[in-house]
Amino acid sequence: MSDPLLEVTVLHARDVTGAQEGGADRLHLVGDGVGSTGLSPEPAVVSAVCREAGIPVFVLLRLSDSWATTGGELTRLVGLAEDYLSCGAAGVSFGFLDTDLEVDTEVCTHLAEALPGVPWTFHRAVDSSLDPRRSWRRLLDLPRLVAVRSAGSPQGMASGYDELLAAAEADPAVAALLMPGGGLLAEHVPWLLRAGVRQFHLGRQARPGASYKSYVQADHVRSWRLLLDDAAERARPSAGTAG
């Protein structure tokens, strides 16, 4: 059983120290706007964060509050991604739906193939899709996808946790890609780990007052790091257990 990966949302370079010192494995950099989902940051912000960070940085590709995108936007997104990578980003994050509220595999594949060798995560759009189970089947076929961030519902994990856990328990391929985020609670962690989930995302939980107006604090992140590591250890079968 691999150690759980902990990803933390950062908004600027001032968030990096708290995330790293608290034990984050990866940073998810977003810009301002659209509440907790965010928009693409300026390349200067990406450069500043990557200079400060000693762990991988994935950067959000999103230009509007819609889960759809246009041909013109798609060209801009490819250019932005190339700028981010030249600034030191290790990967990107995006997620798009088509007009039928299905995963837009054409757009996602185009972006992935325009960035050869670059890992990426699918970012929350799956929660707004018409049929999340069918969406997961589409996601499993996309190239170089390393995680799917999902809360199980557009309203967050308070509404979607049960669905999320059931999906992970039903399919090891889903569990391997799933990165719960959007209202993750401490009580969710042991059950998700037992279902095979190995990636977890923190947003507001990493900040005092659960507010994006506060900076990421190391002690907040560390409490989750310790929780994940302890729960993962408890979930491992004992080395001396007889078969």
Helices and strands as residue ranges (DSSP letters): E 5-10, G 13-15, H 16-22, E 26-29, H 43-52, E 57-60, H 71-86, E 91-94, H 105-114, E 120-123, G 125-128, H 132-139, E 145-150, H 157-170, H 172-177, E 178-180, G 186-188, H 189-194, E 199-202, G 204-206, G 208-210, H 218-235
